[in-house]
């Protein structure tokens, strides 16, 4: 029962939705990367809105995440 409690908590903090596109391993991997990007950007935006993160720091972190996502897309050879 304890493991289920943590699983529910993780799902609340970092929700994942199922993939609905045409299935391919690369598309599925990119979708997971895209969801991770969206979750992290949401956290950064929340920290910035709450005054815990300066604007320049938030911008640089989102910029780094964006470059990582683009690199992921290129590595997976998606158009």
Biopython code that builds the backbone (N, CA, C, O; Angstrom):
import numpy as np
from Bio.PDB.StructureBuilder import StructureBuilder

atoms = [
    (1, "UNK", "N", (0.826, -1.199, 0.000)),
    (1, "UNK", "CA", (0.000, 0.000, 0.000)),
    (1, "UNK", "C", (0.860, 1.248, 0.000)),
    (1, "UNK", "O", (0.518, 2.254, -0.622)),
    (2, "UNK", "N", (1.987, 1.172, 0.709)),
    (2, "UNK", "CA", (2.893, 2.322, 0.790)),
    (2, "UNK", "C", (3.461, 2.688, -0.583)),
    (2, "UNK", "O", (3.579, 3.870, -0.904)),
    (3, "UNK", "N", (3.816, 1.679, -1.401)),
    (3, "UNK", "CA", (4.350, 1.943, -2.731)),
    (3, "UNK", "C", (3.322, 2.649, -3.607)),
    (3, "UNK", "O", (3.674, 3.544, -4.375)),
    (4, "UNK", "N", (2.055, 2.255, -3.500)),
    (4, "UNK", "CA", (0.996, 2.875, -4.273)),
    (4, "UNK", "C", (0.850, 4.348, -3.894)),
    (4, "UNK", "O", (0.581, 5.184, -4.756)),
    (5, "UNK", "N", (1.024, 4.670, -2.616)),
    (5, "UNK", "CA", (0.927, 6.054, -2.156)),
    (5, "UNK", "C", (1.989, 6.913, -2.840)),
    (5, "UNK", "O", (1.696, 8.021, -3.288)),
    (6, "UNK", "N", (3.223, 6.407, -2.922)),
    (6, "UNK", "CA", (4.298, 7.159, -3.569)),
    (6, "UNK", "C", (4.065, 7.264, -5.066)),
    (6, "UNK", "O", (4.362, 8.296, -5.668)),
    (7, "UNK", "N", (3.542, 6.221, -5.666)),
    (7, "UNK", "CA", (3.241, 6.259, -7.094)),
    (7, "UNK", "C", (2.208, 7.317, -7.417)),
    (7, "UNK", "O", (2.328, 8.025, -8.417)),
    (8, "UNK", "N", (1.193, 7.427, -6.575)),
    (8, "UNK", "CA", (0.173, 8.448, -6.762)),
    (8, "UNK", "C", (0.765, 9.842, -6.590)),
    (8, "UNK", "O", (0.407, 10.767, -7.318)),
    (9, "UNK", "N", (1.668, 9.989, -5.627)),
    (9, "UNK", "CA", (2.298, 11.283, -5.390)),
    (9, "UNK", "C", (3.162, 11.683, -6.589)),
    (9, "UNK", "O", (3.118, 12.832, -7.027)),
    (10, "UNK", "N", (3.952, 10.736, -7.123)),
    (10, "UNK", "CA", (4.785, 11.013, -8.285)),
    (10, "UNK", "C", (3.938, 11.378, -9.494)),
    (10, "UNK", "O", (4.299, 12.273, -10.258)),
    (11, "UNK", "N", (2.822, 10.699, -9.670)),
    (11, "UNK", "CA", (1.937, 10.982, -10.781)),
    (11, "UNK", "C", (1.310, 12.367, -10.645)),
    (11, "UNK", "O", (1.039, 13.023, -11.651)),
    (12, "UNK", "N", (1.077, 12.814, -9.421)),
    (12, "UNK", "CA", (0.523, 14.140, -9.196)),
    (12, "UNK", "C", (1.563, 15.218, -9.489)),
    (12, "UNK", "O", (1.249, 16.236, -10.105)),
    (13, "UNK", "N", (2.793, 14.994, -9.051)),
    (13, "UNK", "CA", (3.854, 15.986, -9.225)),
    (13, "UNK", "C", (4.329, 16.028, -10.671)),
    (13, "UNK", "O", (4.519, 17.112, -11.222)),
    (14, "UNK", "N", (4.520, 14.893, -11.283)),
    (14, "UNK", "CA", (4.999, 14.802, -12.668)),
    (14, "UNK", "C", (4.051, 13.936, -13.478)),
    (14, "UNK", "O", (4.373, 12.787, -13.780)),
    (15, "UNK", "N", (2.881, 14.467, -13.836)),
    (15, "UNK", "CA", (1.915, 13.644, -14.559)),
    (15, "UNK", "C", (2.422, 13.283, -15.950)),
    (15, "UNK", "O", (3.129, 14.062, -16.588)),
    (16, "UNK", "N", (2.059, 12.116, -16.399)),
    (16, "UNK", "CA", (2.395, 11.643, -17.743)),
    (16, "UNK", "C", (1.095, 11.273, -18.432)),
    (16, "UNK", "O", (0.227, 10.620, -17.855)),
    (17, "UNK", "N", (0.983, 11.703, -19.671)),
    (17, "UNK", "CA", (-0.190, 11.288, -20.424)),
    (17, "UNK", "C", (0.240, 10.251, -21.450)),
    (17, "UNK", "O", (1.404, 10.193, -21.845)),
    (18, "UNK", "N", (-0.704, 9.443, -21.869)),
    (18, "UNK", "CA", (-0.370, 8.389, -22.820)),
    (18, "UNK", "C", (-0.167, 8.992, -24.211)),
    (18, "UNK", "O", (-0.667, 10.074, -24.518)),
    (19, "UNK", "N", (0.567, 8.276, -25.026)),
    (19, "UNK", "CA", (0.900, 8.727, -26.373)),
    (19, "UNK", "C", (-0.218, 8.337, -27.321)),
    (19, "UNK", "O", (-0.667, 7.191, -27.318)),
    (20, "UNK", "N", (-0.674, 9.293, -28.140)),
    (20, "UNK", "CA", (-1.801, 9.041, -29.036)),
    (20, "UNK", "C", (-1.444, 9.131, -30.512)),
    (20, "UNK", "O", (-2.327, 8.982, -31.357)),
    (21, "UNK", "N", (-0.180, 9.369, -30.850)),
    (21, "UNK", "CA", (0.218, 9.496, -32.251)),
    (21, "UNK", "C", (0.523, 8.158, -32.884)),
    (21, "UNK", "O", (0.313, 7.101, -32.287)),
    (22, "UNK", "N", (1.024, 8.224, -34.105)),
    (22, "UNK", "CA", (1.467, 7.014, -34.798)),
    (22, "UNK", "C", (2.643, 6.439, -34.028)),
    (22, "UNK", "O", (3.602, 7.149, -33.728)),
    (23, "UNK", "N", (2.568, 5.165, -33.711)),
    (23, "UNK", "CA", (3.592, 4.567, -32.861)),
    (23, "UNK", "C", (4.880, 4.284, -33.621)),
    (23, "UNK", "O", (4.884, 3.667, -34.686)),
    (24, "UNK", "N", (5.948, 4.751, -33.044)),
    (24, "UNK", "CA", (7.298, 4.346, -33.423)),
    (24, "UNK", "C", (8.147, 4.592, -32.175)),
    (24, "UNK", "O", (7.843, 5.491, -31.392)),
    (25, "UNK", "N", (9.186, 3.819, -31.986)),
    (25, "UNK", "CA", (10.014, 4.013, -30.798)),
    (25, "UNK", "C", (10.579, 5.434, -30.689)),
    (25, "UNK", "O", (10.670, 5.987, -29.593)),
    (26, "UNK", "N", (10.958, 6.022, -31.833)),
    (26, "UNK", "CA", (11.525, 7.375, -31.775)),
    (26, "UNK", "C", (10.455, 8.407, -31.410)),
    (26, "UNK", "O", (10.722, 9.328, -30.637)),
    (27, "UNK", "N", (9.266, 8.260, -31.954)),
    (27, "UNK", "CA", (8.181, 9.189, -31.612)),
    (27, "UNK", "C", (7.811, 9.079, -30.136)),
    (27, "UNK", "O", (7.556, 10.084, -29.473)),
    (28, "UNK", "N", (7.785, 7.870, -29.638)),
    (28, "UNK", "CA", (7.473, 7.649, -28.229)),
    (28, "UNK", "C", (8.549, 8.257, -27.332)),
    (28, "UNK", "O", (8.234, 8.874, -26.314)),
    (29, "UNK", "N", (9.817, 8.086, -27.705)),
    (29, "UNK", "CA", (10.919, 8.664, -26.930)),
    (29, "UNK", "C", (10.857, 10.191, -26.954)),
    (29, "UNK", "O", (11.053, 10.840, -25.927)),
    (30, "UNK", "N", (10.582, 10.763, -28.134)),
    (30, "UNK", "CA", (10.499, 12.222, -28.211)),
    (30, "UNK", "C", (9.317, 12.743, -27.410)),
    (30, "UNK", "O", (9.417, 13.790, -26.769)),
    (31, "UNK", "N", (8.206, 12.030, -27.438)),
    (31, "UNK", "CA", (7.044, 12.437, -26.645)),
    (31, "UNK", "C", (7.384, 12.470, -25.159)),
    (31, "UNK", "O", (6.972, 13.389, -24.451)),
    (32, "UNK", "N", (8.125, 11.482, -24.682)),
    (32, "UNK", "CA", (8.545, 11.469, -23.277)),
    (32, "UNK", "C", (9.456, 12.656, -22.987)),
    (32, "UNK", "O", (9.329, 13.289, -21.939)),
    (33, "UNK", "N", (10.372, 12.963, -23.899)),
    (33, "UNK", "CA", (11.254, 14.120, -23.721)),
    (33, "UNK", "C", (10.468, 15.425, -23.720)),
    (33, "UNK", "O", (10.765, 16.339, -22.951)),
    (34, "UNK", "N", (9.465, 15.502, -24.587)),
    (34, "UNK", "CA", (8.633, 16.699, -24.661)),
    (34, "UNK", "C", (7.830, 16.896, -23.369)),
    (34, "UNK", "O", (7.697, 18.021, -22.887)),
    (35, "UNK", "N", (7.302, 15.813, -22.816)),
    (35, "UNK", "CA", (6.571, 15.911, -21.555)),
    (35, "UNK", "C", (7.497, 16.335, -20.416)),
    (35, "UNK", "O", (7.106, 17.121, -19.554)),
    (36, "UNK", "N", (8.715, 15.818, -20.415)),
    (36, "UNK", "CA", (9.691, 16.210, -19.400)),
    (36, "UNK", "C", (10.031, 17.691, -19.530)),
    (36, "UNK", "O", (10.132, 18.394, -18.525)),
    (37, "UNK", "N", (10.206, 18.164, -20.752)),
    (37, "UNK", "CA", (10.464, 19.584, -21.011)),
    (37, "UNK", "C", (9.322, 20.440, -20.454)),
    (37, "UNK", "O", (9.560, 21.422, -19.752)),
    (38, "UNK", "N", (8.093, 20.061, -20.772)),
    (38, "UNK", "CA", (6.933, 20.831, -20.320)),
    (38, "UNK", "C", (6.836, 20.866, -18.799)),
    (38, "UNK", "O", (6.513, 21.904, -18.222)),
    (39, "UNK", "N", (7.111, 19.748, -18.152)),
    (39, "UNK", "CA", (7.062, 19.691, -16.693)),
    (39, "UNK", "C", (8.112, 20.590, -16.079)),
    (39, "UNK", "O", (7.824, 21.333, -15.141)),
    (40, "UNK", "N", (9.326, 20.532, -16.597)),
    (40, "UNK", "CA", (10.411, 21.356, -16.052)),
    (40, "UNK", "C", (10.164, 22.836, -16.278)),
    (40, "UNK", "O", (10.416, 23.651, -15.391)),
    (41, "UNK", "N", (9.670, 23.192, -17.464)),
    (41, "UNK", "CA", (9.356, 24.599, -17.733)),
    (41, "UNK", "C", (8.266, 25.078, -16.784)),
    (41, "UNK", "O", (8.315, 26.211, -16.303)),
    (42, "UNK", "N", (7.299, 24.238, -16.515)),
    (42, "UNK", "CA", (6.241, 24.591, -15.574)),
    (42, "UNK", "C", (6.803, 24.857, -14.175)),
    (42, "UNK", "O", (6.400, 25.812, -13.511)),
    (43, "UNK", "N", (7.733, 24.011, -13.734)),
    (43, "UNK", "CA", (8.367, 24.234, -12.424)),
    (43, "UNK", "C", (9.144, 25.532, -12.404)),
    (43, "UNK", "O", (9.063, 26.295, -11.442)),
    (44, "UNK", "N", (9.897, 25.785, -13.459)),
    (44, "UNK", "CA", (10.693, 27.025, -13.538)),
    (44, "UNK", "C", (9.768, 28.239, -13.514)),
    (44, "UNK", "O", (10.039, 29.215, -12.815)),
    (45, "UNK", "N", (8.683, 28.179, -14.274)),
    (45, "UNK", "CA", (7.732, 29.290, -14.298)),
    (45, "UNK", "C", (7.120, 29.507, -12.918)),
    (45, "UNK", "O", (6.946, 30.648, -12.489)),
    (46, "UNK", "N", (6.798, 28.433, -12.229)),
    (46, "UNK", "CA", (6.247, 28.559, -10.883)),
    (46, "UNK", "C", (7.233, 29.179, -9.908)),
    (46, "UNK", "O", (6.859, 30.025, -9.095)),
    (47, "UNK", "N", (8.488, 28.764, -9.986)),
    (47, "UNK", "CA", (9.518, 29.350, -9.118)),
    (47, "UNK", "C", (9.725, 30.818, -9.438)),
    (47, "UNK", "O", (9.922, 31.630, -8.534)),
    (48, "UNK", "N", (9.683, 31.160, -10.700)),
    (48, "UNK", "CA", (9.841, 32.565, -11.084)),
    (48, "UNK", "C", (8.653, 33.401, -10.605)),
    (48, "UNK", "O", (8.820, 34.491, -10.059)),
    (49, "UNK", "N", (7.464, 32.870, -10.819)),
    (49, "UNK", "CA", (6.254, 33.584, -10.380)),
    (49, "UNK", "C", (6.237, 33.768, -8.872)),
    (49, "UNK", "O", (5.786, 34.799, -8.373)),
    (50, "UNK", "N", (6.728, 32.768, -8.145)),
    (50, "UNK", "CA", (6.770, 32.837, -6.687)),
    (50, "UNK", "C", (7.925, 33.657, -6.140)),
    (50, "UNK", "O", (8.066, 33.794, -4.925)),
    (51, "UNK", "N", (8.752, 34.205, -7.021)),
    (51, "UNK", "CA", (9.856, 35.046, -6.585)),
    (51, "UNK", "C", (11.080, 34.270, -6.114)),
    (51, "UNK", "O", (11.979, 34.854, -5.507)),
    (52, "UNK", "N", (11.133, 32.985, -6.378)),
    (52, "UNK", "CA", (12.262, 32.157, -5.936)),
    (52, "UNK", "C", (13.354, 32.057, -6.996)),
    (52, "UNK", "O", (14.429, 31.521, -6.727)),
    (53, "UNK", "N", (13.092, 32.565, -8.192)),
    (53, "UNK", "CA", (14.037, 32.463, -9.285)),
    (53, "UNK", "C", (14.004, 33.771, -10.075)),
    (53, "UNK", "O", (12.935, 34.247, -10.459)),
    (54, "UNK", "N", (15.163, 34.335, -10.309)),
    (54, "UNK", "CA", (15.266, 35.591, -11.054)),
    (54, "UNK", "C", (14.908, 35.364, -12.524)),
    (54, "UNK", "O", (15.025, 34.251, -13.036)),
    (55, "UNK", "N", (14.476, 36.420, -13.187)),
    (55, "UNK", "CA", (14.067, 36.336, -14.590)),
    (55, "UNK", "C", (15.177, 35.810, -15.485)),
    (55, "UNK", "O", (14.939, 34.928, -16.311)),
    (56, "UNK", "N", (16.382, 36.337, -15.333)),
    (56, "UNK", "CA", (17.496, 35.899, -16.180)),
    (56, "UNK", "C", (17.828, 34.436, -15.956)),
    (56, "UNK", "O", (18.115, 33.707, -16.905)),
    (57, "UNK", "N", (17.791, 34.003, -14.699)),
    (57, "UNK", "CA", (18.056, 32.590, -14.397)),
    (57, "UNK", "C", (16.980, 31.689, -15.006)),
    (57, "UNK", "O", (17.284, 30.640, -15.574)),
    (58, "UNK", "N", (15.722, 32.110, -14.882)),
    (58, "UNK", "CA", (14.623, 31.326, -15.454)),
    (58, "UNK", "C", (14.782, 31.237, -16.966)),
    (58, "UNK", "O", (14.611, 30.170, -17.554)),
    (59, "UNK", "N", (15.108, 32.360, -17.589)),
    (59, "UNK", "CA", (15.297, 32.380, -19.042)),
    (59, "UNK", "C", (16.410, 31.434, -19.462)),
    (59, "UNK", "O", (16.241, 30.654, -20.400)),
    (60, "UNK", "N", (17.536, 31.495, -18.782)),
    (60, "UNK", "CA", (18.675, 30.649, -19.136)),
    (60, "UNK", "C", (18.352, 29.164, -18.952)),
    (60, "UNK", "O", (18.765, 28.328, -19.755)),
    (61, "UNK", "N", (17.615, 28.846, -17.895)),
    (61, "UNK", "CA", (17.251, 27.449, -17.667)),
    (61, "UNK", "C", (16.298, 26.932, -18.746)),
    (61, "UNK", "O", (16.452, 25.811, -19.232)),
    (62, "UNK", "N", (15.317, 27.751, -19.116)),
    (62, "UNK", "CA", (14.378, 27.349, -20.165)),
    (62, "UNK", "C", (15.113, 27.246, -21.503)),
    (62, "UNK", "O", (14.861, 26.329, -22.286)),
    (63, "UNK", "N", (16.012, 28.179, -21.759)),
    (63, "UNK", "CA", (16.801, 28.147, -22.996)),
    (63, "UNK", "C", (17.628, 26.858, -23.072)),
    (63, "UNK", "O", (17.694, 26.224, -24.126)),
    (64, "UNK", "N", (18.252, 26.474, -21.969)),
    (64, "UNK", "CA", (19.036, 25.238, -21.931)),
    (64, "UNK", "C", (18.142, 24.023, -22.174)),
    (64, "UNK", "O", (18.500, 23.121, -22.931)),
    (65, "UNK", "N", (16.977, 24.007, -21.525)),
    (65, "UNK", "CA", (16.039, 22.899, -21.737)),
    (65, "UNK", "C", (15.591, 22.823, -23.192)),
    (65, "UNK", "O", (15.451, 21.734, -23.750)),
    (66, "UNK", "N", (15.365, 23.991, -23.808)),
    (66, "UNK", "CA", (14.939, 24.037, -25.205)),
    (66, "UNK", "C", (16.023, 23.461, -26.114)),
    (66, "UNK", "O", (15.735, 22.675, -27.017)),
    (67, "UNK", "N", (17.271, 23.861, -25.865)),
    (67, "UNK", "CA", (18.377, 23.332, -26.673)),
    (67, "UNK", "C", (18.517, 21.817, -26.483)),
    (67, "UNK", "O", (18.816, 21.093, -27.432)),
    (68, "UNK", "N", (18.303, 21.354, -25.269)),
    (68, "UNK", "CA", (18.350, 19.913, -25.009)),
    (68, "UNK", "C", (17.252, 19.180, -25.783)),
    (68, "UNK", "O", (17.482, 18.100, -26.328)),
    (69, "UNK", "N", (16.062, 19.774, -25.826)),
    (69, "UNK", "CA", (14.950, 19.164, -26.559)),
    (69, "UNK", "C", (15.249, 19.133, -28.053)),
    (69, "UNK", "O", (14.983, 18.131, -28.717)),
    (70, "UNK", "N", (15.797, 20.217, -28.584)),
    (70, "UNK", "CA", (16.164, 20.251, -30.004)),
    (70, "UNK", "C", (17.241, 19.212, -30.317)),
    (70, "UNK", "O", (17.192, 18.553, -31.355)),
    (71, "UNK", "N", (18.212, 19.071, -29.416)),
    (71, "UNK", "CA", (19.274, 18.082, -29.591)),
    (71, "UNK", "C", (18.677, 16.667, -29.576)),
    (71, "UNK", "O", (19.094, 15.794, -30.337)),
    (72, "UNK", "N", (17.701, 16.467, -28.700)),
    (72, "UNK", "CA", (17.023, 15.171, -28.623)),
    (72, "UNK", "C", (16.317, 14.854, -29.938)),
    (72, "UNK", "O", (16.403, 13.738, -30.451)),
    (73, "UNK", "N", (15.622, 15.849, -30.470)),
    (73, "UNK", "CA", (14.909, 15.662, -31.750)),
    (73, "UNK", "C", (15.895, 15.321, -32.855)),
    (73, "UNK", "O", (15.648, 14.425, -33.663)),
    (74, "UNK", "N", (17.013, 16.038, -32.890)),
    (74, "UNK", "CA", (18.029, 15.781, -33.922)),
    (74, "UNK", "C", (18.632, 14.388, -33.751)),
    (74, "UNK", "O", (18.830, 13.663, -34.726)),
    (75, "UNK", "N", (18.918, 14.026, -32.510)),
    (75, "UNK", "CA", (19.499, 12.709, -32.222)),
    (75, "UNK", "C", (18.546, 11.581, -32.613)),
    (75, "UNK", "O", (18.987, 10.537, -33.092)),
    (76, "UNK", "N", (17.268, 11.781, -32.417)),
    (76, "UNK", "CA", (16.272, 10.778, -32.761)),
    (76, "UNK", "C", (15.935, 10.795, -34.243)),
    (76, "UNK", "O", (15.181, 9.950, -34.726)),
    (77, "UNK", "N", (16.498, 11.762, -34.966)),
    (77, "UNK", "CA", (16.321, 11.918, -36.404)),
    (77, "UNK", "C", (14.853, 12.090, -36.795)),
    (77, "UNK", "O", (14.351, 11.437, -37.710)),
    (78, "UNK", "N", (14.185, 12.987, -36.077)),
    (78, "UNK", "CA", (12.802, 13.338, -36.403)),
    (78, "UNK", "C", (12.818, 14.605, -37.245)),
    (78, "UNK", "O", (13.684, 15.461, -37.061)),
    (79, "UNK", "N", (11.875, 14.732, -38.164)),
    (79, "UNK", "CA", (11.799, 15.929, -39.006)),
    (79, "UNK", "C", (11.068, 17.026, -38.312)),
    (79, "UNK", "O", (10.907, 18.111, -38.872)),
]
sb = StructureBuilder()
sb.init_structure("model")
sb.init_model(0)
sb.init_chain("A")
sb.init_seg("    ")
for serial, (resi, resn, name, xyz) in enumerate(atoms, 1):
    if name == "N":
        sb.init_residue(resn, " ", resi, " ")
    sb.init_atom(name, np.array(xyz, "f"), 0.0, 1.0, " ", f" {name:<3s}", serial, name[0])
structure = sb.get_structure()
